[in-house]
Structure formats: C-alpha cells, structure tokens
Amino acid sequence: METVTIQVKGMSCEGCQAAVQKAIGSLEGVVSAQVDLQGGSAAVDFDDLLRLRCADRSELF
C-alpha cells in the first residue's frame, strides 16, 4: 500500500470534508482517505496495483 498527500481547495465546513472523504474513498483502488479540513489536504492510501495499472497507461501520480 502507498500513501500520497494531495491538496484539496474549496472546503469550508465539515460537510465539505465528509463529502470529499467519501468521494475519494469510493474511487477504485483507494483503501482509505483522511481529509484534513484545516490543512486543506487529503492523505490517500491506495492499493499498489493501482500504481501499476496507471503506469501501464502512462498516468503517473
């Protein structure tokens, strides 16, 4: 499993935070997502196979 931290702009409340966390968490290959409202970021844990599938299509993180 790998973890990446991404910047998330436009969140202004806990409802936004929950919606972003739910959306990221529902993506294929994502194991978990922790969204930080104050920091404007999300730590995303994803399956190693996702990186391999993306690399095969020349889509790198």
MMTF fields as JSON, N, C-alpha, C and O atoms, coordinates in Angstrom:
{
  "mmtfVersion": "1.0.0",
  "mmtfProducer": "UNKNOWN",
  "numBonds": 243,
  "numAtoms": 244,
  "numGroups": 61,
  "numChains": 1,
  "numModels": 1,
  "chainsPerModel": [1],
  "groupsPerChain": [61],
  "chainIdList": ["A"],
  "bondAtomList": [4, 2, 8, 6, 12, 10, 16, 14, 20, 18, 24, 22, 28, 26, 32, 30, 36, 34, 40, 38, 44, 42, 48, 46, 52, 50, 56, 54, 60, 58, 64, 62, 68, 66, 72, 70, 76, 74, 80, 78, 84, 82, 88, 86, 92, 90, 96, 94, 100, 98, 104, 102, 108, 106, 112, 110, 116, 114, 120, 118, 124, 122, 128, 126, 132, 130, 136, 134, 140, 138, 144, 142, 148, 146, 152, 150, 156, 154, 160, 158, 164, 162, 168, 166, 172, 170, 176, 174, 180, 178, 184, 182, 188, 186, 192, 190, 196, 194, 200, 198, 204, 202, 208, 206, 212, 210, 216, 214, 220, 218, 224, 222, 228, 226, 232, 230, 236, 234, 240, 238],
  "bondOrderList": [1, 1, 1, 1, 1, 1, 1, 1, 1, 1, 1, 1, 1, 1, 1, 1, 1, 1, 1, 1, 1, 1, 1, 1, 1, 1, 1, 1, 1, 1, 1, 1, 1, 1, 1, 1, 1, 1, 1, 1, 1, 1, 1, 1, 1, 1, 1, 1, 1, 1, 1, 1, 1, 1, 1, 1, 1, 1, 1, 1],
  "groupList": [{"groupName": "MET", "atomNameList": ["N", "CA", "C", "O"], "elementList": ["N", "C", "C", "O"], "formalChargeList": [0, 0, 0, 0], "bondAtomList": [1, 0, 2, 1, 3, 2], "bondOrderList": [1, 1, 2], "singleLetterCode": "M", "chemCompType": "L-PEPTIDE LINKING"}, {"groupName": "GLU", "atomNameList": ["N", "CA", "C", "O"], "elementList": ["N", "C", "C", "O"], "formalChargeList": [0, 0, 0, 0], "bondAtomList": [1, 0, 2, 1, 3, 2], "bondOrderList": [1, 1, 2], "singleLetterCode": "E", "chemCompType": "L-PEPTIDE LINKING"}, {"groupName": "THR", "atomNameList": ["N", "CA", "C", "O"], "elementList": ["N", "C", "C", "O"], "formalChargeList": [0, 0, 0, 0], "bondAtomList": [1, 0, 2, 1, 3, 2], "bondOrderList": [1, 1, 2], "singleLetterCode": "T", "chemCompType": "L-PEPTIDE LINKING"}, {"groupName": "VAL", "atomNameList": ["N", "CA", "C", "O"], "elementList": ["N", "C", "C", "O"], "formalChargeList": [0, 0, 0, 0], "bondAtomList": [1, 0, 2, 1, 3, 2], "bondOrderList": [1, 1, 2], "singleLetterCode": "V", "chemCompType": "L-PEPTIDE LINKING"}, {"groupName": "ILE", "atomNameList": ["N", "CA", "C", "O"], "elementList": ["N", "C", "C", "O"], "formalChargeList": [0, 0, 0, 0], "bondAtomList": [1, 0, 2, 1, 3, 2], "bondOrderList": [1, 1, 2], "singleLetterCode": "I", "chemCompType": "L-PEPTIDE LINKING"}, {"groupName": "GLN", "atomNameList": ["N", "CA", "C", "O"], "elementList": ["N", "C", "C", "O"], "formalChargeList": [0, 0, 0, 0], "bondAtomList": [1, 0, 2, 1, 3, 2], "bondOrderList": [1, 1, 2], "singleLetterCode": "Q", "chemCompType": "L-PEPTIDE LINKING"}, {"groupName": "LYS", "atomNameList": ["N", "CA", "C", "O"], "elementList": ["N", "C", "C", "O"], "formalChargeList": [0, 0, 0, 0], "bondAtomList": [1, 0, 2, 1, 3, 2], "bondOrderList": [1, 1, 2], "singleLetterCode": "K", "chemCompType": "L-PEPTIDE LINKING"}, {"groupName": "GLY", "atomNameList": ["N", "CA", "C", "O"], "elementList": ["N", "C", "C", "O"], "formalChargeList": [0, 0, 0, 0], "bondAtomList": [1, 0, 2, 1, 3, 2], "bondOrderList": [1, 1, 2], "singleLetterCode": "G", "chemCompType": "PEPTIDE LINKING"}, {"groupName": "SER", "atomNameList": ["N", "CA", "C", "O"], "elementList": ["N", "C", "C", "O"], "formalChargeList": [0, 0, 0, 0], "bondAtomList": [1, 0, 2, 1, 3, 2], "bondOrderList": [1, 1, 2], "singleLetterCode": "S", "chemCompType": "L-PEPTIDE LINKING"}, {"groupName": "CYS", "atomNameList": ["N", "CA", "C", "O"], "elementList": ["N", "C", "C", "O"], "formalChargeList": [0, 0, 0, 0], "bondAtomList": [1, 0, 2, 1, 3, 2], "bondOrderList": [1, 1, 2], "singleLetterCode": "C", "chemCompType": "L-PEPTIDE LINKING"}, {"groupName": "ALA", "atomNameList": ["N", "CA", "C", "O"], "elementList": ["N", "C", "C", "O"], "formalChargeList": [0, 0, 0, 0], "bondAtomList": [1, 0, 2, 1, 3, 2], "bondOrderList": [1, 1, 2], "singleLetterCode": "A", "chemCompType": "L-PEPTIDE LINKING"}, {"groupName": "LEU", "atomNameList": ["N", "CA", "C", "O"], "elementList": ["N", "C", "C", "O"], "formalChargeList": [0, 0, 0, 0], "bondAtomList": [1, 0, 2, 1, 3, 2], "bondOrderList": [1, 1, 2], "singleLetterCode": "L", "chemCompType": "L-PEPTIDE LINKING"}, {"groupName": "ASP", "atomNameList": ["N", "CA", "C", "O"], "elementList": ["N", "C", "C", "O"], "formalChargeList": [0, 0, 0, 0], "bondAtomList": [1, 0, 2, 1, 3, 2], "bondOrderList": [1, 1, 2], "singleLetterCode": "D", "chemCompType": "L-PEPTIDE LINKING"}, {"groupName": "PHE", "atomNameList": ["N", "CA", "C", "O"], "elementList": ["N", "C", "C", "O"], "formalChargeList": [0, 0, 0, 0], "bondAtomList": [1, 0, 2, 1, 3, 2], "bondOrderList": [1, 1, 2], "singleLetterCode": "F", "chemCompType": "L-PEPTIDE LINKING"}, {"groupName": "ARG", "atomNameList": ["N", "CA", "C", "O"], "elementList": ["N", "C", "C", "O"], "formalChargeList": [0, 0, 0, 0], "bondAtomList": [1, 0, 2, 1, 3, 2], "bondOrderList": [1, 1, 2], "singleLetterCode": "R", "chemCompType": "L-PEPTIDE LINKING"}],
  "groupTypeList": [0, 1, 2, 3, 2, 4, 5, 3, 6, 7, 0, 8, 9, 1, 7, 9, 5, 10, 10, 3, 5, 6, 10, 4, 7, 8, 11, 1, 7, 3, 3, 8, 10, 5, 3, 12, 11, 5, 7, 7, 8, 10, 10, 3, 12, 13, 12, 12, 11, 11, 14, 11, 14, 9, 10, 12, 14, 8, 1, 11, 13],
  "groupIdList": [1, 2, 3, 4, 5, 6, 7, 8, 9, 10, 11, 12, 13, 14, 15, 16, 17, 18, 19, 20, 21, 22, 23, 24, 25, 26, 27, 28, 29, 30, 31, 32, 33, 34, 35, 36, 37, 38, 39, 40, 41, 42, 43, 44, 45, 46, 47, 48, 49, 50, 51, 52, 53, 54, 55, 56, 57, 58, 59, 60, 61],
  "secStructList": [7, 3, 3, 3, 3, 3, 3, 7, 7, 7, 7, 7, 1, 2, 2, 2, 2, 2, 2, 2, 2, 2, 2, 2, 2, 6, 1, 6, 6, 3, 3, 3, 3, 3, 3, 3, 6, 6, 6, 6, 3, 3, 3, 3, 3, 3, 7, 2, 2, 2, 2, 2, 2, 2, 2, 2, 6, 6, 7, 7, 7],
  "xCoordList": [0.849, 0.0, 0.893, 1.934, 0.474, 1.187, 0.266, -0.958, 0.866, 0.106, 0.609, 1.814, -0.325, 0.013, -0.811, -1.915, -0.267, -0.997, -1.262, -0.347, -2.526, -2.914, -3.547, -4.137, -3.412, -4.02, -5.482, -5.818, -6.339, -7.769, -8.191, -8.089, -8.656, -9.091, -10.609, -11.31, -11.103, -12.523, -13.36, -14.571, -12.752, -13.532, -13.72, -12.771, -14.967, -15.224, -15.932, -16.132, -16.312, -17.028, -16.822, -16.239, -17.316, -17.174, -17.971, -17.614, -19.048, -19.828, -19.002, -19.058, -18.233, -17.341, -16.29, -16.008, -15.723, -14.701, -15.251, -14.598, -16.434, -17.046, -17.338, -17.128, -17.821, -18.132, -16.875, -16.885, -15.8, -14.543, -13.988, -13.525, -14.04, -13.532, -14.327, -13.746, -15.635, -16.48, -16.192, -16.112, -16.037, -15.775, -14.43, -14.338, -13.4, -12.079, -12.101, -11.546, -12.742, -12.798, -13.542, -13.337, -14.411, -15.185, -14.45, -14.933, -13.288, -12.552, -11.908, -11.455, -11.876, -11.27, -9.805, -9.051, -9.414, -8.03, -7.706, -6.644, -8.592, -8.344, -8.72, -9.834, -7.782, -8.001, -8.627, -9.566, -8.115, -8.671, -8.255, -7.294, -9.003, -8.691, -8.991, -10.047, -8.063, -8.243, -8.115, -7.039, -9.205, -9.233, -9.084, -9.775, -8.177, -7.888, -8.472, -7.941, -9.563, -10.244, -9.348, -9.214, -8.733, -7.901, -6.663, -6.266, -6.063, -4.846, -5.112, -4.193, -6.365, -6.708, -6.01, -5.514, -5.978, -5.278, -5.994, -6.883, -5.584, -6.103, -4.954, -4.169, -4.861, -3.893, -4.65, -5.629, -4.192, -4.9, -4.018, -2.907, -4.526, -3.848, -4.464, -5.686, -3.613, -4.151, -3.375, -2.223, -4.042, -3.511, -2.329, -2.394, -1.256, -0.079, -0.422, 0.222, -1.412, -1.796, -2.34, -2.253, -2.897, -3.399, -2.264, -2.416, -1.131, 0.014, 0.486, 0.833, 0.498, 0.917, -0.043, 0.39, -1.335, -2.32, -2.171, -2.249, -1.956, -1.805, -0.501, -0.464, 0.561, 1.847, 1.741, 2.367, 0.952, 0.752, 0.1, 0.3, -0.67, -1.344, -0.631, -1.176, 0.583, 1.413, 0.764, 0.998, -0.042, -0.635, 0.069, -0.22, 0.967, 1.731, 1.188, 0.659, 1.325, 0.884, 1.893, 1.719],
  "yCoordList": [-1.177, 0.0, 1.238, 1.271, 2.232, 3.514, 4.62, 4.5, 5.689, 6.851, 8.088, 8.313, 8.881, 10.179, 11.234, 10.96, 12.433, 13.552, 14.539, 14.96, 14.9, 15.828, 17.072, 17.019, 18.171, 19.429, 19.429, 19.012, 19.898, 19.996, 21.44, 21.934, 22.108, 23.509, 23.601, 22.74, 24.636, 24.952, 24.375, 24.593, 23.648, 23.122, 24.229, 24.921, 24.382, 25.437, 24.948, 25.716, 23.664, 23.15, 21.644, 21.007, 21.089, 19.658, 18.842, 17.705, 19.426, 18.748, 18.567, 17.518, 19.601, 19.518, 18.437, 17.625, 18.443, 17.466, 16.042, 15.18, 15.807, 14.476, 14.082, 12.932, 15.03, 14.739, 14.388, 13.464, 15.127, 14.866, 13.505, 12.726, 13.232, 11.953, 10.792, 9.774, 10.93, 9.884, 9.695, 8.565, 10.799, 10.717, 10.051, 9.178, 10.458, 9.863, 8.388, 7.537, 8.097, 6.73, 5.776, 4.564, 6.314, 5.452, 5.132, 4.332, 5.751, 5.513, 4.128, 3.632, 3.523, 2.203, 2.236, 3.121, 1.279, 1.17, 1.925, 1.709, 2.812, 3.572, 2.711, 2.194, 2.567, 1.773, 2.648, 2.225, 3.864, 4.799, 6.218, 6.438, 7.168, 8.58, 9.337, 9.157, 10.178, 11.023, 12.473, 12.905, 13.215, 14.59, 15.544, 15.417, 16.5, 17.498, 18.837, 19.497, 19.222, 20.472, 21.679, 22.519, 21.772, 22.925, 23.004, 24.089, 21.863, 21.829, 21.856, 22.071, 21.638, 21.633, 20.523, 20.729, 19.336, 18.229, 16.912, 16.821, 15.899, 14.549, 13.567, 13.615, 12.673, 11.576, 10.367, 9.917, 9.852, 8.774, 7.539, 7.57, 6.452, 5.159, 4.394, 4.288, 3.865, 3.124, 1.842, 1.691, 0.939, -0.37, -0.216, 0.57, -0.957, -0.908, -1.25, -0.752, -2.08, -2.456, -1.266, -1.246, -0.282, 0.912, 1.65, 2.098, 1.782, 2.459, 1.702, 2.314, 0.39, -0.411, -0.246, -0.126, -0.239, -0.057, 1.316, 1.444, 2.358, 3.713, 3.847, 4.512, 3.226, 3.302, 2.636, 3.079, 1.578, 0.917, 1.85, 1.704, 2.797, 3.752, 5.093, 6.083, 5.125, 6.347, 7.454, 8.635, 7.084, 8.059, 7.929, 7.004, 8.813, 8.729, 9.701, 10.756, 9.335, 10.232, 11.312, 12.178],
  "zCoordList": [0.0, 0.0, 0.0, 0.656, -0.732, -0.783, -0.293, -0.351, 0.187, 0.643, -0.082, -0.191, -0.572, -1.155, -0.429, 0.043, -0.347, 0.219, -0.903, -1.611, -1.052, -2.116, -1.498, -0.419, -2.194, -1.765, -2.193, -3.301, -1.301, -1.598, -1.346, -0.223, -2.378, -2.248, -2.196, -2.727, -1.561, -1.593, -0.461, -0.43, 0.467, 1.589, 2.629, 2.999, 3.092, 4.063, 5.326, 6.267, 5.342, 6.507, 6.626, 5.748, 7.738, 7.958, 6.943, 6.634, 6.43, 5.389, 4.12, 3.478, 3.763, 2.607, 2.837, 1.955, 4.027, 4.379, 4.225, 3.636, 4.748, 4.676, 3.23, 2.845, 2.433, 1.035, 0.24, -0.573, 0.479, -0.214, 0.206, -0.628, 1.508, 2.011, 1.425, 1.05, 1.343, 0.77, -0.719, -1.202, -1.438, -2.879, -3.165, -4.028, -2.449, -2.661, -2.256, -2.952, -1.134, -0.64, -1.548, -1.481, -2.402, -3.302, -4.608, -5.41, -4.823, -6.056, -6.066, -5.034, -7.229, -7.38, -6.947, -7.353, -6.131, -5.693, -4.428, -3.845, -3.977, -2.748, -1.547, -1.46, -0.632, 0.579, 1.661, 2.334, 1.831, 2.8, 2.439, 1.702, 2.976, 2.76, 4.045, 4.651, 4.451, 5.625, 5.161, 4.748, 5.229, 4.745, 5.919, 6.93, 5.772, 6.804, 6.364, 5.471, 7.001, 6.646, 6.858, 5.968, 8.032, 8.349, 7.458, 7.032, 7.182, 6.365, 4.876, 4.085, 4.48, 3.061, 2.294, 1.186, 2.903, 2.255, 2.518, 3.364, 1.772, 1.972, 1.864, 0.917, 2.844, 2.801, 2.259, 2.855, 1.133, 0.446, 0.407, -0.122, 0.972, 0.91, -0.246, -0.353, -1.107, -2.244, -2.484, -2.076, -3.152, -3.485, -4.438, -5.383, -4.198, -5.071, -6.518, -7.44, -6.72, -8.084, -8.87, -10.098, -8.18, -8.857, -9.544, -10.68, -8.873, -9.479, -10.719, -11.73, -10.641, -11.792, -12.967, -14.113, -12.687, -13.77, -14.404, -15.626, -13.581, -14.114, -14.895, -15.93, -14.41, -15.101, -16.473, -17.436, -16.554, -17.84, -18.849, -20.055, -18.362, -19.247, -19.272, -19.76, -18.748, -18.703, -17.88, -18.136, -16.901, -15.999, -14.665, -13.905, -14.368, -13.129, -12.115, -12.464, -10.851, -9.776, -9.59, -8.733]
}
